[in-house]
Amino acid sequence: MDPRTLPEDEHRLVLQVVQPGLLGLMDGSVSTLAPLFAAAGLTGNPHSAFLVGIAAALGAALSMGLAEALSDDGKLSGRGHPVLRGSVTGGETFHTLPLLIPHMGVALAPAVVVLVLLAIAWIRYRYMRSPLGATVAQVLVGGGLVFLVGLTLGRLGGG
């Protein structure tokens, strides 16, 4: 669907909130989940993994937020205020909260990761008009690869 055919308020929402949010969610999945799961596998300690995850998420949030905010002042593109877009992008990189759960098996449950990935797929389907089957397959395969990389490296390093 051509975004120019959307009602103006929905078009603005997609440009100013949904796209930056998806960018943060997807980048957060790639840049924070792999080191988070590797740290969890290496240490066997949810609290240590949580701290690594917070460090990765803050780094990603700052990096992605600044990149989004500095890439476009929003005047020419209509993408809105750069601080809002940067804040949305940065805020959506956080995926470490499950590691507050004191039991590693629960904190690293694939169901938690799958729920985040399904949320990404639904947002893409709902707002970006992506075909539901294709978007679910894309995010599950991509997220699954990131999850496996982190777990594999954590297990290899942990002995």
N, C-alpha and C positions, 0 to 999 in steps of 0.2 A: 504494500500500500504506500502511496506517495504521501510523505509526511505533510506536504502542503495542503492535503485534503482533510486533515484533522481539524477539529475546532481549534480556534486560536489558543484557548487556555490549556487544552491537552497538548498541543504542539509545544507550547512554552514549558509545560511540565516535563515533557520528554527531553527537550533540549537542556533545561536548566537543572533538573533533578535526576530523572531516570537514567540518562546516559552517563553522567558522572557517577551515579550510584552503582550502576552495573560495572563501570570501569573499576571502581574500588572493590566491589565484591569479587570480580574475577581476578584482579591483581592480588587482592588479599588472599584468595585461594591459592594462587601460585607462589606468591612471595612469602607468605607466613605459614601456610600449613606444612610445607615440606620441612623447613627447619624445626618447626614445632614438634612434629612427629619424630624427627630424628633425635631431637633433644630428649623427648620422652623415652624413646627406646634406649638411648645411651645412659640416661640417669636412672630410669625406672621410678622417677620421682615427679609426680604431677606438679608440685609447686615449682621445682626447677624448670620444668618444661614450660610452665605458665610464664615464668619470668623471661625465658628465651622468646616465647611467643609474644609477650608484651613488647620486648625490645624490637623484634621483627615487625610487629604491627605498627609501633610508633615510627620506626624508620620508614616503613612503606607509606604510612599515613602522611608523614612529612614530605617524602619524595613525591608521591602521587598528588597530594594536595597542592604542593608548590608547582609541579609540572602543569596541572590543570589550571591553576590560578594565573600562572605566568604565560600560558600559551595563547590566551585570548582575553582581551579586556571586556568582551561581550557586546561592545557597541556595534561593530560591523556585522558580527554573526548573529546577534540576537540571543546568544547563549546565556545571558544574564550576568550578574555580578560575579567576578572571578573569586571572591572570597567565599561566596555561597557554594559555587561549584567545587572549589578546592576543599571546603569543609565536608561536603557530601562525599566526595571521592575519598578523602582521607579517613573519614569516619567509618566508611563501609569496609575498610581493610581489616577490621578487628574480627578474628575468628578464634581467639584464645580462651574465651570464657568457659568452655567445657572443661578445661584443665583445672578449674577450681574444685572440681569433683575429686575427692580424695582417693578414689579407686581408679587406678590406671585403666583397667579393662572397660569401665563405663565411660571414662573421659575420652578414650580413643575409639569408642564404638563406631564402626562404619556408619551406623544409622544417623549419628550426629552429622557426619560429613555429607551423607546423602541428603539429609534435610536441607542443609545450606545449598547444596547443588540444585536441588529441586526448586528451591526458592528463586535461585538465579534463572532457571529455565522458565518458571512461571512469569517472572518479571519480563523476560525477553519475549515470551509469548503474548503477554497482556499488553505491553506498551510498545514493543518494537515490531509486533505483528509477525514474529518468526513462527514458522510451522512448529507446532507443539512437539511432534515426534522427533523431528530433526534437532530441535534445540535441547530436548531432554537427552538425546543420545550424545550430542556434542559436549554438554557440560558434565554428564556422568563419565564419559570416557576421559575427558581432560582432567577432571577432578580425581578420578580413580587413579590415573597415572601419577599425579602429584602425591596422592596419599601413599601409593606403593613405593615411590622413590623415597619419601621421608621415612617410612617404616623400614625399608630395606637398608638404607644407610644407617639408621639407628641401630638395627640389629647387627649389621656388619661391624660397626664401631664398638658395640657393646660386648662383642665376643660371643 
